[in-house]
Amino acid sequence: MRSPHRVLLVAVLSAASCAAILWLVQESQADQGLPLLGLSSGTIVLEGMSVPDIGPLPAPVPVPTDNARHTAKIELGKQLFFDGRLSRNNQVSCAYCHIPGSGFSDPHPTSLGVDDLIGGRQAPTVLNAAFSPLLFWDGRARSLEEQALGPIQNPIEMAETLDHLVSKLRTVKGYRQQFRNVFGTEISSQDIAKAIAAFARTLISTNSAFDQYSLGNKQAMNQAAIRGMALFKGKARCILCHNGPNFTDNQFHNLGVPQVGPMKVDLGRYDVTRREQDKGAFKTPTLRSILETAPYMHDGVFLSLEEVIEFLDKGGGANPRLSPLMKPLGLTQEEKADLLAFLEALTGAPLTIEPPQLPH
């Protein structure tokens, strides 16, 4: 029979040995400029900063307690998402700017609204918006329900009033019946928002080559993508902002992005918070299915991921409030190609969303 003191001594020595090994590994990684292994496999330590590691999305999609999802509600939301009658001229739908074939974003640098009015920002993807606590480039909406009503009332997007929209939809027999069945009441703007949000929460980019690789299929990503993932977590420093399962810290950063398009000045998050440090800061977008959602940045200034990588490699643009996270990276051409290969590996399984038959 082993002495309990001996068992305790072995345990202490084992723990000490593990700590020593971890310290030696971290010292070696630091010397090479690589991210540090942490005690928890769920974090990455890079340049003294600890951030959540990247990995597969959690299986349950977050759903608010007051807007449970079910098939009839999702189908109603899908119809509303594709229905131009939500706009003043009955032509501009949610899908008009969030196009299924373009990763549920807009292939134009900035979007067109009613009467071909030009918006000031690029329409961000709806993919995985279910995981975002703040919506829009400036984070002014705190839920998908709140976000859904924003573009409807925006004078250069859908330019409709909620009262007039409710009146219009109440003349449509098919909508009246569905709202009664789903919500047990007559049509209201609140329930319009809930239905659209329920549909939006089904638009999930997942099961990418990266996800398959992370779950054990080591053939899912090629060697270039694997090298790119190491760069992503290390030299390229992408993970400092694009972290966690959805590849975003859900924070706001000033990257010194050139301001182009109809807006000569865009103060970004500052318009919401009125904090001086938020001037020119915009929300970190998800990188899932990023290949499908060009152009990039809040004003669509970059038409390709290659342009984005070149911009970030230079340390962003000149700006008095440039994020302290921005600095020149010194990537080689091969490293840039590897990083691009990894970003391509974040493309999720295809979503087949057919436009629905709209009620009359």
C-alpha positions in Angstrom: 0.0 0.0 0.0 1.4 3.4 -1.0 2.0 6.0 1.7 -0.4 9.0 1.3 2.6 11.2 1.8 4.3 9.6 -1.2 1.2 10.0 -3.3 1.0 13.7 -2.3 4.7 14.2 -3.1 4.3 12.6 -6.6 1.2 14.8 -7.2 3.1 17.9 -6.2 6.1 17.0 -8.3 3.9 16.2 -11.2 2.2 19.6 -10.9 5.5 21.3 -10.5 6.9 19.5 -13.6 3.9 20.5 -15.7 4.2 24.1 -14.6 7.9 24.0 -15.4 7.3 22.5 -18.8 4.6 25.1 -19.5 7.0 27.8 -18.5 9.7 26.5 -20.8 7.3 26.2 -23.7 6.1 29.7 -23.1 9.6 31.1 -22.9 10.4 29.4 -26.2 7.2 30.7 -27.8 7.9 34.2 -26.5 11.4 34.1 -28.1 9.8 33.1 -31.4 7.1 35.7 -31.2 4.4 33.0 -31.0 1.2 33.1 -29.0 1.6 31.7 -25.5 -0.1 28.5 -24.4 -2.3 29.2 -21.4 -3.4 27.0 -18.6 -6.8 26.9 -20.3 -7.1 25.6 -23.8 -9.9 28.2 -24.3 -7.6 31.2 -24.3 -4.6 32.5 -26.2 -2.0 34.8 -24.7 -0.3 37.1 -27.3 2.0 39.9 -26.5 0.8 39.9 -22.9 -2.9 40.0 -23.9 -5.3 37.1 -23.2 -8.2 36.5 -25.6 -10.6 33.7 -26.2 -9.3 31.1 -28.6 -11.1 30.5 -31.9 -13.1 27.3 -32.3 -16.5 25.8 -33.4 -19.7 27.7 -32.7 -21.8 26.6 -29.7 -24.6 24.4 -30.9 -27.5 26.3 -29.4 -28.2 29.6 -31.0 -28.9 32.3 -28.3 -32.7 33.1 -28.2 -34.3 35.7 -26.0 -36.9 34.3 -23.5 -39.6 36.6 -24.9 -39.1 35.4 -28.5 -39.1 31.6 -28.7 -38.5 30.2 -32.1 -40.8 27.8 -33.9 -41.4 26.9 -37.5 -44.5 29.1 -38.1 -42.8 32.2 -36.7 -39.6 31.6 -38.7 -41.6 31.2 -41.9 -43.5 34.4 -41.2 -40.2 36.2 -40.5 -38.8 34.9 -43.8 -41.7 36.3 -45.7 -41.3 39.7 -44.1 -37.5 39.6 -44.8 -38.2 39.2 -48.5 -41.2 41.5 -48.7 -40.7 44.9 -50.4 -43.9 46.2 -48.8 -42.0 46.9 -45.7 -40.6 50.0 -47.4 -42.4 53.2 -48.4 -42.3 52.5 -52.1 -43.1 48.8 -51.7 -39.9 47.8 -53.4 -37.0 47.6 -50.9 -37.0 44.5 -48.7 -34.4 43.4 -46.1 -33.1 41.0 -48.7 -32.6 43.9 -51.1 -29.4 44.8 -49.2 -28.8 41.5 -47.3 -28.7 39.3 -50.4 -28.6 35.5 -49.9 -26.2 35.0 -52.8 -23.8 37.5 -51.3 -23.5 36.1 -47.8 -26.5 38.0 -46.7 -24.6 41.2 -47.2 -24.5 43.7 -50.1 -21.9 43.4 -52.9 -22.0 47.2 -53.3 -19.7 49.4 -51.2 -22.8 51.1 -49.8 -26.4 50.2 -50.2 -29.2 51.7 -52.2 -32.5 52.5 -50.5 -35.8 53.9 -51.7 -35.7 56.1 -54.8 -32.1 54.9 -55.3 -30.8 56.9 -52.4 -27.3 56.0 -51.5 -26.6 54.9 -48.0 -23.4 55.8 -46.1 -22.3 52.4 -44.9 -21.8 48.9 -46.3 -24.6 46.5 -45.3 -23.0 44.0 -42.8 -23.8 40.4 -43.1 -26.8 38.9 -41.2 -24.9 35.6 -40.9 -24.3 34.8 -37.3 -25.8 38.1 -36.1 -27.6 35.9 -33.6 -24.4 35.7 -31.6 -23.8 39.5 -31.5 -24.8 41.5 -28.5 -24.7 44.7 -30.5 -25.8 45.3 -34.1 -24.9 47.8 -36.8 -21.4 49.0 -37.5 -21.8 51.4 -34.5 -23.5 49.0 -32.2 -26.6 51.1 -31.7 -29.0 48.2 -31.6 -28.9 45.7 -28.7 -30.9 42.9 -30.2 -32.0 41.5 -33.5 -35.5 42.7 -32.7 -34.4 46.3 -32.3 -32.2 46.0 -35.3 -35.0 44.8 -37.5 -37.0 48.0 -37.1 -34.0 50.4 -37.8 -33.7 50.1 -41.6 -37.5 50.2 -42.0 -37.6 53.7 -40.5 -34.3 55.0 -41.9 -35.2 57.8 -44.4 -32.5 56.6 -46.9 -33.1 52.9 -46.6 -36.8 51.8 -46.4 -38.2 55.1 -45.4 -41.4 53.8 -43.9 -43.2 54.6 -40.6 -44.1 51.8 -38.3 -47.7 52.9 -38.1 -48.1 53.0 -41.8 -46.4 49.7 -42.2 -48.7 48.0 -39.7 -51.7 49.5 -41.5 -50.4 48.2 -44.8 -49.8 44.7 -43.6 -53.2 44.6 -41.9 -54.8 44.8 -45.3 -53.1 41.6 -46.4 -55.3 38.6 -45.4 -52.4 36.1 -45.4 -50.4 38.2 -42.9 -53.4 38.8 -40.7 -54.0 35.1 -40.4 -50.4 34.3 -39.8 -49.9 36.9 -37.1 -53.0 35.6 -35.3 -51.7 32.0 -35.5 -48.2 32.9 -34.4 -48.7 35.6 -31.8 -52.4 35.4 -31.0 -53.0 39.1 -31.8 -53.4 41.5 -34.6 -50.3 42.8 -36.4 -48.0 45.1 -34.5 -44.5 46.5 -35.1 -43.2 44.6 -32.1 -44.3 41.3 -33.5 -43.0 42.2 -37.0 -39.6 42.7 -35.4 -39.9 39.4 -33.5 -40.7 37.4 -36.6 -37.9 38.9 -38.6 -35.4 38.3 -35.8 -36.6 34.7 -35.5 -35.8 34.1 -39.2 -32.4 36.0 -38.9 -31.4 33.6 -36.1 -31.6 30.7 -38.6 -28.9 32.3 -40.8 -25.8 30.6 -39.3 -22.4 30.1 -41.0 -20.9 27.0 -39.6 -19.5 23.6 -40.5 -16.6 25.2 -42.3 -13.3 23.5 -43.2 -11.9 25.1 -40.0 -14.7 23.7 -37.9 -14.2 20.2 -39.3 -10.4 20.5 -38.7 -11.0 21.8 -35.1 -13.3 18.8 -34.4 -10.7 16.3 -35.4 -10.7 16.0 -39.2 -7.1 17.0 -39.9 -7.6 16.6 -43.6 -10.2 19.3 -43.7 -7.7 22.2 -44.1 -4.7 22.2 -46.4 -1.2 23.0 -45.3 -1.5 26.6 -46.4 -4.6 27.1 -44.3 -2.9 25.4 -41.3 0.1 27.8 -41.6 -2.4 30.7 -42.0 -4.1 29.7 -38.8 -0.8 29.8 -36.9 -0.2 33.3 -38.4 -3.7 34.3 -37.4 -3.0 33.4 -33.8 0.6 34.8 -33.9 2.5 37.1 -36.2 -0.5 38.5 -38.0 -2.2 39.3 -34.6 -5.7 38.8 -36.1 -6.9 37.0 -33.0 -6.5 40.1 -30.8 -9.8 41.4 -32.4 -11.2 38.4 -34.3 -11.4 35.9 -31.4 -13.9 33.4 -30.0 -16.1 31.0 -31.9 -17.6 33.8 -34.0 -14.3 35.4 -34.8 -15.1 38.8 -33.3 -14.5 40.4 -29.9 -17.8 42.4 -30.5 -15.8 45.5 -29.7 -15.1 48.7 -31.6 -11.8 49.8 -33.0 -10.4 52.6 -35.1 -8.2 51.0 -37.8 -7.6 54.2 -39.8 -9.9 53.0 -42.6 -10.0 55.6 -45.4 -13.4 57.3 -45.5 -15.0 57.0 -48.9 -18.5 57.2 -50.4 -21.3 59.7 -49.7 -20.3 60.3 -46.1 -17.4 62.7 -45.8 -17.1 62.1 -42.1 -18.3 59.0 -40.2 -17.6 59.0 -36.4 -18.8 55.5 -35.9 -19.3 54.4 -32.3 -19.0 57.9 -31.1 -22.4 58.7 -32.5 -23.8 56.2 -29.9 -21.6 56.8 -26.9 -20.4 60.4 -27.3 -17.1 59.3 -25.9 -14.1 60.9 -27.5 -12.1 57.7 -27.7 -14.9 56.1 -29.8 -14.5 58.5 -32.7 -13.9 56.6 -35.9 -14.3 53.2 -34.1 -16.4 50.5 -35.8 -17.5 47.1 -34.8 -15.3 44.1 -35.4 -17.1 42.0 -38.0 -17.3 38.2 -37.9 -14.9 36.5 -40.2 -17.1 33.5 -40.8 -17.9 33.2 -44.5 -15.9 36.4 -45.0 -15.0 35.3 -48.5 -18.7 35.7 -49.5 -19.3 39.2 -48.0 -17.1 41.6 -50.1 -16.6 44.5 -50.1 -15.0 45.1 -46.7 -15.0 47.7 -43.9 -17.8 50.0 -42.8 -17.7 52.0 -46.1 -16.8 49.1 -48.5 -13.5 50.7 -49.3 -11.7 47.4 -49.9 -13.0 45.2 -52.7 -11.0 42.1 -51.8 -9.5 40.3 -48.8 -6.1 40.8 -50.5 -6.6 44.5 -50.1 -7.6 44.2 -46.5 -4.5 42.1 -45.7 -2.2 44.6 -47.4 -3.9 47.5 -45.4 -3.5 45.7 -42.0 0.0 44.5 -42.8 1.0 48.2 -43.0 -0.5 48.8 -39.6 -3.8 50.4 -40.8 -4.2 54.0 -41.8 -3.0 57.3 -40.3 -5.5 58.5 -37.7 -5.0 60.4 -34.4 -7.2 57.8 -32.6 -5.7 54.7 -34.2 -6.3 51.6 -32.1 -3.1 50.7 -30.1 -3.6 47.2 -31.4 -2.6 48.4 -34.9 1.0 48.1 -35.9 3.0 47.0 -39.0 3.2 43.2 -39.3 6.0 42.6 -41.8 4.2 39.7 -43.5 5.9 38.0 -46.5 4.0 37.4 -49.7 3.8 33.7 -48.8 2.5 34.5 -45.4 -0.2 36.7 -46.8 -1.2 33.9 -49.2 -1.3 31.4 -46.2 -3.5 33.9 -44.2 -5.9 34.2 -47.1 -6.1 30.4 -47.4 -7.1 30.2 -43.7 -9.8 32.9 -44.2 -11.1 30.9 -47.1 -11.3 27.9 -44.7 -13.8 29.9 -42.6 -16.5 29.6 -45.3 -19.5 27.8 -43.9 -21.6 25.1 -45.4 -23.9 26.5 -48.1 -27.2 27.9 -47.0 -30.0 27.3 -49.4 -32.6 30.0 -48.9 -35.3 30.3 -51.6 -37.4 33.4 -51.7 -40.8 32.6 -50.3 -44.3 32.9 -51.8 -45.5 36.2 -50.3 -49.1 36.4 -48.9 -51.8 38.5 -50.5 
